Amino acid sequence: MSDEWKFSTPEAVGMNNNIFEQVDDYIKQKRYRLINSILVVKDGKIVFEHYYNKCNEQSKNHIRSVWKSILSIAVGISLNKGYIKSIDEPIGAYLPQFSLNKHPFHKLITIRHLLTMSSGIYWNGGIHYHCPMLAQMMRSKDWIAHISDIDMNSVPGTHFQYKEWDVILLSALIGRAYEGTAYDIVQKHLYEPLQIASEEWPRSSCGISYHAAVGEERSNLSARDLAKIGMLFAQEGTWKSKVIVTSDYVKQATAPVYTNVSIDESTNGYGFLWWLLPGGYGARGSGGQEINVMSESNLVSVIQATPTASSKSYSDIQDFLMRAIIR
C-alpha cells in the first residue's frame, strides 16, 4: 500500500480483534472458493487484508460493472474541469446521432438519464450476459448510430432499467467532450492522482472505451486500487488535499434517485451509477466484485472474486462483516 494509508489493528479504531477471524472462518465455512480478496479500511487505515487462491496485494481482478461507477466519477471530473457544462444537457449536444429526430424522445435524453439508467431505450439483456443485442451492436461499425436506431420503450427519466446502452453512450459522450476517450480522462485525472496502475480500456473500432469491448477483459484493478476509489468518495472527492471530484457531485451520485431497485440482496436503490446500501453506497460487478462505503461507520470494504457464468454475489460477506462490527 502506498504511504497515504497506514496499517492499524482493529482495536486501535475501536473494533474487536476477533471480527476478522470470524469473517475468514465464515468464508471457509461457506466454501466460497472463488473469493480472491477481502480488504477493510476503517477511519482511513487498513485493518484487514486477506487474500485467497494464491492472490496477493499486487493481484488484479476484472472489475466488471464496477467500471460503471468509475465512469460516474469521470462525469464528475468532466463537470469540474468544464468539459461538460451540466448533467441536464441533452446528449444530442455531444452525440449528433441523437439530434436527428429519429425518435421524438431522443431530444429529451440528458446526461442525467444516462447516469441513472433511465434513457428509455429498449433493452433485453439476455441470459447470463450472453446478450444478442450487445453482440449485434459490437459487429456494427458505428455503435452510436446503431443504438440510435433502437426503439424507445419509455419516456426518458421515467423508468429505471439496468442496461449497457446508457453507459456506452455515456462513455462515448465523455470522450467527445474531452476530445479523447473516457479512459483518457480517468487515467489522467483519477488513476494518476490515486496512483492506480491500469491497462488502457478496450476501445471499439469507432473509438469508444468500453470494458467489455470485443470480448477483452482489461479493466483489471487490485483490491487496494478499489479501496482507494471507495476512500475517494468517503472523503467527499478529495485525495491528499486535492479535489478530484467535487463534494457536491459525490453527494448527488450517492443520493437515491430510484429506490426499491436492486442488483443483489444488499442493494436497495440507485444514484448516479452507484448502488445504495443500508448505511451507505457501493459499486457492484458481476461475479462478486464489490466496493462498499459505509458512511455511518467510516468504513470501506472491498470484495473480489473470480466471476462465473452464473454471476454469483457475495453480499452476505459484507452483511456478516457489518453485523460483527455492530456487535
N, C-alpha and C positions, 0 to 999 in steps of 0.2 A: 504494500500500500504506500502511495506517495505520502510525503510528510505532512500534508494538510490534515490527516486524520491520525489519531493515536489509538493504540490498543488499550483496553481497560478491562478490569474484572467486573462481573455483574454487580458485585457488592458495592463497588465504587460509584455506581449510578443508581443505587437503591433497589437492586434486583437480587433475587435468591440465586445463589450459585448453582443450585440443583436444576434450575429451569431448563438449561440447555442439554443436560444429561437426559432429562425427561423427553425432550424433543428428539434427540438421537435415538433413544430407546423406542419412541413411538414410530419413527421411520422404519426401524428394523422389525418391529412387531407387525407393521402393516405390509412388510415385504415390498416396499417401494424401491425396487431395484433400479429404476431408471432415474432416480434423483441423482443429480451431479453436484449440486452445491446448495448450501444454506448459509446466508450471511445476515447478521443483525447489527445495526448501528443504533446506539442509544445515546441521546444527548451529544451527538456528533462523534462518538467513539465506538470503535468496533468492540462488541462484547461477545460475539460468537461468530466463528467462521469454520465451516466444516465441509470437506469435500469427499466425494464418493467416486467409485468407478475409475480410480487412478487419475482423477482430475486434481488440479491444484489452482493456486491463485492466478496463474497465467492462462489457464484453460478458458477457451471461448466457446460459447454455445450459440446456436442460431436463436435470435431473439423473437422470430416470428412477428406477431402483431404488436409486440411492444414497440416496434417500428412506428406504428400509428401515433402513439403518444409522443415519440421523439419528433415526428412530423408536426404535431401540435406546437411543440417548442419552437420549431422553425418558423411557424406563423408568428408567434410572439416576438421572435427576433426580427422578423421582417417588418413588423409594425414598429418596433423600437428603432430600427435603422432607417425607416422611411421607405422601404421598398414596396410596402403595401400601405395604403392610406387608412383603410378601415375594414373590419371584417364584414361590414354591411355593404361593401361594394359588390356589384353584380360580377359573376365570374366571367361574363362576356367581355368585360373590360380588359381581361388578360388572355382569354381563350376565345378568339373570334368565332370559332365554330358554334359557340352558344349565343351569338348575337345575330344569327342569320334567319331568325324566326322559323326554324324548322319545326318548333313546337311552341305554342303560346306561353308555356310555363318556363321556357328556357331563360327568358329575360328576368324572371323572378328569382332564379337561383343565386344565392350570395355565398361568399366565403364562409359565413357563419353556418350556412346549411351544410356545407361540406364538413366542417368541423364537428357537427352534431349528427352526422349520418342521416340527414333529413332532406336530401336533394329531391326526392320524389322520383328518381329514375328507376325504372323497373329492374329488379334483380332477382335471380334464382341461383342460390349458392351451391346447388348440387349436394352431393353426399361425401362426407369426409374429405373436403377440399378438392374433390375431383369435379371441377366446375366447368361444364361445357361452354358457358357464356364467356368465362375468362380465357379459356383456351382459344376460342374463336377470335377474341379481341387481339390476343398475342400473335395470331397469324396475320393480322392486318398491318398495313404499312403505316397507318396514322391512327394511333389509339384514340386520340381526342375526337377525330372525325367519326370513328366507329361508335364511341359512346354517345355522341350527339345524335346518332341515328336511332338509338334505342328509345322505345316508347316511355312516356311518363305514366306512373300509376297513382300519383298523388300530388297535391299542390305542395311546392317546396315549403319546408318549415312546419308541416302539419303532422308528419308521421315519421317515427324513428324506425329505420331498418339497417341493421349492421351489414355493410356491403363494401366491396372493393372499389366500386366505381368512384365513390366520393373521395377516397384517399389517392387514387390515381389522378383524378382531376386536380386535387389539392397539390400533389407533388409537381404536376406539370405547371400549375399556376405559380407556385413558389419559384420554380426555375425560370419562368418567363419574367417574373417581377425582378429577379436577381440577375437576370441575363447570364444564367448558368444552369445548374441543376439544383434540386433540393439538397442533394448530398453536399454540393459545394458550400452552401451556406451553413449546413450543420457542421461540416468539417472545420470551417474557418471560425465560426462564431460560437460553437458549442463544444465539439470534441477537443479542439486545440486548447482552449482555456481550462478545460477539465482534465487535460492530459489523458484523453481516451484515444487509444490506437484502434483504427478500424480500416478495413479494406474499403475501397470505393464500392458503393452500392451498384448492383447490376443496372444497366441502362438499356432501354429499348432502342430499336433502330431509329425511332423518331425522337430520341433524346430525353426520355423521361426516366428519372431514377425511381426504381420500384423494387421492393425487397424480394418479390417472387418472380421477377422478370426472367423469361426464358428458362425457368426451372433452376436458376442458380440460387445458392444459399450463401451469400457473403455478408449478410448483416449479422456478423458474429461479435459478441461482446462478452467480457468476463463478468463474474458476479460483482467484482469491485467496480467495474465500469457502470453497471446498472445501479449500484448503490450510490454512486456519485450523482446520477441523474435524479434518483429519488431525493437525495440530500439537497440538490439544487432547488427543487420545488419546496422541500421542507424549510429551506432558508429564504423562501419567497423570491426566488430567482437570482439570488446573489451568490457569487463564488469568490472567495478571497477578496472581499470588499469590492468586487467588480460586478456590475449589473449585467447579467447575461440576458435575462428577460425580466420585464417589469413585474413588480409585485401585483399590480392591478391585473395583468394578464394571467398570472398564476391563480389568483382568486377566481377570475372568470372561468378559467379552464377546469377548475376543480369544484365548481359550484354546480348544483343539479340543474340540468336543462330538461332532461327526461328522467322521470322516476319510474319505479316498478319495471325496469328493463334490466336484464342480466345476461352475463355470459357464463357464469358458474355460480355455485352456491354462496359465494362470498360477496358478490356484487349486487347492488340494488339501485343503480341509476347511472346516468351518463352525463358528462360535461363536454369539454372540447377534446374528444378522442382520449379522455381519461375516464376510467370507471370509478364510480363512487362506492365506498365501503362503509360499513358502520364504524364511525370514529375516524374516517379518513378517506383516502382515494388511492388508486393504483393503476398500473399498466398490466395488460394481460397478453400473452402469446400462447398459441395452441401448444399442447403437449406439456404444459406445466411451467411456463416462463412467467415470473411474477416480480413486479416491484410493488411493495405495499408501503404507503406513507401514512402512519397513524399519528395524526396531528395532536390528538389529546395526550398521547404518551410520549411524544417527541422521539418516535422510533421509526426506523426504516428497515424493512426486511426484503431480502431477495431470495427467490427460489428459482433454480434452473434444473431442467430435466431433459432427457433425450426424448424428442417428440415421437409419437407413434401415429399410425393412421387413424386410430380411434380418438385421438386428441384428448388424452386423459388430463384431468385437472387435479391439482393437489392443494386446493384451497383449505382442506381440513388441517393441513400442517400449520398454516397461518392462524386458523381458529384455535388450534391446540396451543400454539405459542402465546396468543393473546389471553387465553383462559389461565395459562400458567402465570403470566405476568400479573394479571388482575388479582390472583390469589395472594 
